[in-house]
Amino acid sequence: MSAGLFVVFEGGDGVGKTTQLTRLAEALESAGREVVVTREPGGTALGSHLRQLILHGDHVAPRAEALLYAADRAHHIETLVKPALARGAVVLQDRFMDSSIVYQGGARGLGDEVERISRWAADGLLPDVTIVLDMDPDPSRMARDLDRVEDETSRFADAIRRGFLMLAQRDPARYAVVDAARPETDVFHDVFGAVRAAIRRKRASGAGGDQPTPPSPVSP
C-alpha cells in the first residue's frame, strides 16, 4: 500500500467538485502535506490532448470514447498518480473510473465491460476515499458553454446521479456521499471529515499518514 493518500471527487455536472477540491487542497497544504491536484481526462500532457479530442472534438463512437478514457487513465495513473503516492503526497483527483462506469457504462449503454476495462487501465489502483457530491440535478449550476460530453449527457442527469449513488452503496467503506445542496462551508466540513477518516483508516492499516489539523471555519 502506498504511503500517500488518493482522494477522488465524483458527482454529476455542476455539483461543486472544483470548489470543494480547491478548498481541500488549501487546507491540506496549510497542514504541511504535499498535495497533487489532477483530473481525468487531462492530468498529463497526453491527457490534455485526449481531453481536447473527447470533450471538444467531433462525434466519437461510444466504444472509442470509452477506450480513449481508458488510455488516458492508464498513462495518468502510471506516470503521475503512482509516483506522487509513492513519495507520500495526497492526490486530489477530479473524476476517475466511476465516471466512466456511470457515463459510458450507464448513460451510453456500454454495460459492465467499461468497469473491467477501467480497473485494468488503473492497474488495480483504487482511491482511499471517493467523495460523491450529491444533489438534485440543477441546470442553473451548469456551465453556460457545455462541452460535447456534458451536452450529450445532460438529459441523463437523474440516471447519472443514481449511478454514482449505487456505486457508493456497493462499497460504503470506501465512499463518502456528501449532500452538496447545502452551503459551501457545510459541504466542506463533511468533505474534510471524510478525508480525516480515510487517513485514520490508512494509519490503522499500517500505511502511515499524518493527520491534518482541521481548518478554521471560513465564509464561503
Secondary structure, DSSP 8 states (H G I E B T S, - for coil): --SSEEEEEE-STTS-HHHHHHHHHHHHHHTT--EEEEETTTSSHHHHHHHHHHHHSS---HHHHHHHHHHHHHHHIIIIIHHHHHTT-EEEEE--HHHIIIIIIIIT--TTHHHHHHHHHTTT---SEEEEEE----GGGS-SS--HHHHHHGGGHHHHHHHHHHHHHHSGGGEEEEETTS-HHHHHHHHHHHHHHHHHHHHHTT--------------
